[in-house]
Amino acid sequence: MKKFYTAVLEMPILRAKENLFTVRAGNTHITFQQGSTDEARLYHFALRTNLSFFDYMFKKLKEANANFLPNSEDQLSGYWKGKQVYFTDPDGYIVEILEREISDGGADSGWHDVCEIGFPAESVEDIIEFLSPINNVNHAESDTFRFYGDEVGTFVLVKEGRNWYPTNRPATIHPIVVEVEGEHYQVLKHSSL
């Protein structure tokens, strides 16, 4: 995992210990921590970048024989508000790269941030209620799927058991910690997640 994120995805390592490591993806730090069980964990997150770095990284992933995940039209790269591509990392996490115009003074090249994180739950409506102190500009999709957040960052809320797009792998609940810097200090900790 460490070699993939540093050598292939070109994310500098910020911290490394025996059971975890942290890399920087633009404005975001991502920590991967070894779980306490042998249970396979499935996470999804999306990395945002500009067009030139998207094209560069797409080519680099092809050269590295990355495990791309074709979309429903059997294409490796799609388009939804910009280019996008899905692949799995060495632990099988579903990683998405989104090409977006960066309007807040982001870097000219390289990763800008992690702009989406998958958040499976027993009930999407219950998680929406839990997240209600956080600004949301997205409209309801369905009772099994919803984007929650804004243009800076989004939770991808899915009902446990619903397949992660573009795979046939069901979403499962695993520990996740999201820290966001902002103008206000606020801690949200779900009672069972």
N, C-alpha and C positions, 0 to 999 in steps of 0.2 A: 504494500500500500504506500509506504513512505517513498519508495523509488518511483512509483507511478505518479504520485502527486508532485514530486519535486522535479523529476527528470522529464516526464512526458508533458504534464500540465504546467510545468515551469512555475510552481508556487514555492517561494522561499520558505524554508523551515524556520519556525520561530522557537519551538521548544520540542525536545524529544526526551522521553523517559522509557523505561522498559515496557510499559503497557499503554503508552499513549504518545501521540505527536500532534503538533499544531502547525498548520501552514497558513500563509497569508494569500488570500485571493482578493487583491485590490484593497478595498476598505473593510474587508471581512476576514476574521480569523476563523478557521475551521479546525476543531479538535476531534481526532479519531481516537477512541479509547477502546481497548480490548474488553469485551464483555466477560462477565463472570460465569457464563454457561457456554455450552457448545452449540446452543440454539442459533441457527442462522438468522441474522437480522437483516431486514430490508428497509432501507431508507431511500428517500428521493430528495434531491435538491437541484436548483438551477443556478448556473453561473451566468452573470451578465457581462457582455463585452461589446466592443464596437465591431463594425463590419470587417475591417482589415485583420483584426486579431481573430475573429471568428473564422475567416477563410484560412488564415495561417494555422490555427489550431485544428481545424477540420482536416487539413492536409497532413498535419503531424500525427493525428490520431490514426488516419488511414495507414501511414507509413509504419506506425507502431502496432498495426493489426489489432486495433481496439475492437471490442465487442459492441458494434453498433446495433441499435434497436430500430428496425424499420418501422415507419408509421403505417397506418391502415391502408395506404396506397402502395405499400412495399417500397417506399423511398427512404433513403438514409437521412436526408435533410428535408425539412418541411418549411413552411412559411406561415407564421401567425404573428402579425404585428412586427415582423422581422424574421430573419432566418433562425432556425432552431434545429438541433440535433440531439438525439438521445444515445447513450451508451452506458455500459456497466463498468465499474471500476473493479480491481482485483477481488474485492470482497463481495461483489455482486450488487452494490448500491446503484440505483438508477440515477445517473447524472445527466443533466440537460444543459446545453449551452444555448443561450438566447442572445441574438444580435439585436441590440437596441441603440437608438441614438441617445447618447449620454448628454443630458442637458444641464447637469449640475456641476460642471467643471471637472468631470472625470478625466482620468488619464487618457492620453492620446492613443496608447496601445496597452495591451495587457488586460488582465481581469479588472473589472470594476467592483463587483461584489457578488455575494450570494443574494439573489433577489427572490427566491422561492424556497420554502422548506415544506416537505410533506408532513402532514399531521393526521395520522389515522386515529379514529376514535370509535367507540361503540355507537355514538349518536352524533351526527354532524350538528344538529340543532343544539344539543347540550354544549358542545364546544363553542358554538357561536355565542351562546349566553356567557360562557366562561371568558371568552375573549372580548366581550362587549366594551371594556374600558379602552380598547385599542381602536384607533380610527379605521373605518372600513368604507371603501368607495365602490365595492363590487356588489352586484346583484345576485340573488339566489340562482343557482344552477339547477340543483335537484336536492332530494333528501339524502343522497349518497355522495355528493361532490359539490364543493364550493371553494372559490377563491375568497380569501379574507385578508384585507389589508389595503394597501394603496400602491402608488407607482414606485415607492421606495423599497417596499418589501411586502411579501405576500405569503400567508400560510395556505397551503393546498390541503384543504380539509376533505378527507375521504372517510367513508364508513368502513370500518374494519371488514375485511373480506372482499371489498370491491377491488377489481384488478387495477394495478397501476398502469396507466397509459405509458407506452404503447406495448405492454406485455400482457401475459395471461397469469401473472403472479399476483396473488391477493395481498392487499395491504394488511400488515400486522402491526400491533402496538408494541413499541419498544421505547426505552428511556430516551428523552431528548431534552436538551437545555438550550434555550435561545436567549441571548443577551443582546439588548439593543441600547445604544447610547442615544440620549435625547435631552430635551429641555426639562423633563420631569422624571423624578425617581419613582418607580413603581415596580412592585414584585407581584407576579401572578404565579401561583403554584397550585396546580390541579390536585385535588385530594387523592385521586387514584392513578393518575398518569405520571 
